[in-house]
């Protein structure tokens, strides 16, 4: 639900770097950004083992800002959270039903960015 748009924005950023349309910040700026990132995660009480959490909405939206890519849609965020909550509640069967997510799925199907279904 969330992985592909986030990966696409990262790939766009790398392509912009390689094509010369964008330049990397200075090494000092990058190191300061890393330091600020870890300070903010510590302040929020997020364990270091979750540093590379792919479903971090703020991280994905920050990458989108770098590349002028659209932010994640609200339906995508809600559906991701719902899937995670359902998987924690019942790991064996959470994929068998989407009854709780019916309304979000209807919004998703209408989105121009919902490309996971065939044309």
C-alpha positions in Angstrom: 0.0 0.0 0.0 2.7 2.4 0.9 6.0 0.9 -0.4 5.8 1.7 -4.1 5.0 5.4 -3.9 7.8 5.9 -1.4 10.2 3.9 -3.5 9.1 5.8 -6.6 9.9 9.1 -5.0 13.3 7.9 -3.9 14.0 6.6 -7.4 12.9 10.0 -8.8 15.3 11.7 -6.4 18.2 9.5 -7.5 17.4 10.0 -11.2 17.4 13.7 -10.6 20.8 13.5 -9.0 22.2 11.3 -11.7 20.8 13.6 -14.5 22.3 16.7 -12.9 18.8 18.3 -12.3 19.5 18.2 -8.6 22.7 18.4 -6.5 23.5 16.8 -3.2 23.7 19.0 -0.1 27.2 19.6 1.3 28.6 16.8 3.5 28.2 19.1 6.5 24.5 19.7 5.7 23.9 16.0 5.3 25.6 15.2 8.6 23.6 17.9 10.4 20.4 16.5 8.8 21.3 13.0 10.1 22.0 14.3 13.6 18.7 16.2 13.6 16.9 13.1 12.4 18.2 10.9 15.2 17.5 13.6 17.8 13.9 14.0 16.6 13.4 10.2 16.7 14.9 9.9 20.2 12.6 12.8 21.4 9.6 11.0 20.0 10.6 7.8 21.8 11.1 5.8 18.6 13.6 2.9 19.1 16.7 2.9 16.8 15.7 -0.5 15.5 12.8 1.3 13.7 15.1 3.7 11.9 14.4 2.1 8.5 10.7 1.7 8.9 9.3 1.8 5.4 5.8 2.9 6.5 6.9 6.1 8.1 4.6 8.6 6.5 6.6 11.6 7.4 9.7 10.1 5.8 7.9 9.3 2.6 6.4 12.8 2.4 9.7 14.4 3.1 11.2 12.5 0.1 8.2 13.6 -1.9 9.1 17.2 -1.0 12.6 16.8 -2.3 11.4 15.6 -5.7 8.1 17.6 -6.0 6.3 14.3 -5.9 2.8 14.1 -4.4 2.4 13.3 -0.7 0.9 10.0 0.2 -2.9 10.1 0.0 -4.9 9.9 3.3 -6.6 6.7 2.1 -3.2 5.1 1.7 -2.1 6.1 5.2 -5.4 4.8 6.7 -5.3 1.6 4.8 -1.7 1.0 5.8 -2.4 1.6 9.5 -5.5 -0.6 9.3 -3.6 -3.5 7.8 -0.9 -3.2 10.4 -3.4 -3.1 13.3 -5.2 -6.1 11.8 -2.0 -8.0 11.3 -1.0 -7.5 15.0 -4.5 -8.6 16.1 -4.5 -11.8 14.0 -1.4 -12.6 12.0 -2.9 -15.8 10.6 -6.1 -14.5 9.0 -5.8 -10.7 8.6 -5.4 -11.0 4.8 -8.6 -13.0 4.5 -11.0 -10.1 5.0 -11.2 -6.5 4.0 -14.7 -5.8 5.4 -13.4 -3.1 7.8 -11.6 -1.3 5.0 -14.4 -1.3 2.4 -14.9 2.5 2.4 -11.1 3.2 2.2 -10.8 0.6 -0.7 -13.6 2.4 -2.6 -11.6 5.7 -2.3 -8.4 3.9 -3.3 -10.0 2.5 -6.4 -11.0 6.0 -7.5 -7.5 7.4 -7.0 -5.5 8.1 -10.2 -2.5 6.8 -8.4 -4.0 3.4 -7.6 -2.2 1.4 -10.3 -2.1 -2.0 -8.6 -5.2 -3.1 -10.4 -5.2 -4.0 -14.1 -6.5 -1.7 -16.8 
